[in-house]
Amino acid sequence: MDSDPEGTCWIERAAIKTNIYDPDEPEQFWTHAILEVVINASCAHSYYNNDTHLPMYHPRAGEQRWNPRARDAYVRYKYLTILYGPDKRNLKRYQQVHGNFSYWMMRNSSVIGYVPVLLPTKEKGKMYLDLTFPIRGIFFPLAQKAAAKFPTMCKFVRLDFKRLAVKIPYEMNDEQKRMAQIARSMEREGSAGLSDFGMLGGMITKNATNITPKTTFEGPEPLDKYNALCLQQNVEFGLGYQPKWTIEFDVVPLVILLAIPRKDRHPDDDPYKYLRAIEAMDVRTPLSVTLSTHMEDENYADLAQVLKITQGVSFEYDKAGDLNFLPDLLNGLLTFGLSCIPLIGPLISCAEQMAYDAIINPDKFSGDNDADLTKDIIGAILDTALEAKDHLNIGKVSKGITRNSKKVQFKTIQPLHKPVSRL
């Protein structure tokens, strides 16, 4: 059994602990995402031939090569890079993870690792992931303690890239969108030469620029090869090696959507609308590296370790929260400092009814919980509840909704210690 590939999952904290990441520590749990990576994959492999090359140049990845005499040769990119900032041209920091392994580990079957990487702050907003390693999934923190009955477990939301064919929208301006419509129309008309058309490296003729697309859509256009990076399902390698592309994650709205149970989401909501495929060469590399780590010496959580600790079942289906447990959990975050927790709002998913009260009737939520929760926590929950309202299929959880509720105004409470440095 498994949990929702685009939703909430539970896991033992001990299963994902590494030399550089301890989910029992709030400072580390709340400031890291986890990437599921095939850590010993190679881009190219030749038998007794050292003339093996990377598929293309990459501005941040470097090269890693294994070519011992009279043995098979392997080559791949050296770094997995994650960048942070409000947009691709205004990135502030980046983290590089060095995939350093022995030759014999490269010859093994695929090793799946859970690699902790830093999250952006809510203000910096977005993270950018170079696809220079095969990424099978990404996990974002949701609750350090899943429930009072299961104190050793934590909750994440995740996107599992290996469960289905993936379509990630391209970053496109208005003219590129129009050209995509033209290409789509011409192909449907049977025009030759468009089967390999790609929006960012296209094959449209000059005469085509005067064509008006015959096909129009009400609402969002469907994702296809003209406006999205389309990848076939790959149960072993997920997104696979895609060195041409960097994926932009709009983290906060993505996590909010994934934290809402699938049965209560708006039916048209797709988490991939918060991702963008951007050409890696168009992403400006910051001058300073925030953190440099590597994938050896137990700096990642091996899938075998996860399976061992969880006794053969890696995740559990999401459960309803414990309403008496939630106030203690939330108020306990003040010992860490709200300013250091980029995704504080989605913690409302710990208790579905409490979450829906905050979304549907924020005034009532504030009054009902004023005695149990601090104003900082209430304010953070309500801020996220306003963002979550658009994703919730309101008709399934309530017959009415308060549309003009006022936000709670609160005075900031100082954390009990100085917040850790963040991106």
Buried (B, 14 or more C-beta within 10 A) or exposed (E): EEBBBBBBBBBBBBBBBBEBBBBEBBBBBBBBBBBBBBBBBBBBBBEEEBEBEBBEEBBBBBBBBBBEEEEBBBBBBBBBBBBBBEBBEEBBBBBBBBBEBEEEEBBEEEBBBBBBBBBBBBEBBBBBBBBBBBBBBBBBBBBBBBBEEBEEBBBBBBBBBBBEEBBBBBBBEEEBBBBBBBBBBBBEEEBEEBEEBEBBEBEBEEEBEEBEBEEEEEEEBEBEBBBBBBBEEBEEBBBBBBBBBBBBBBBBBBBBBBBBBBEBBBEEBBBBBBBBBBBBEEBBEBEEEBBEBBBBEEBBBBBEBBBEBBEEEBBBEBBEBBEEBBBEBBBEBBEBBBBBBBBBBBBBBBBBEBBBBBBBBBEEBBEBBEEBBBBBBBBBBBBBBBBBBEBBBBEEBBEEBEEEBEEBEBEEEEBEEEEBEBB
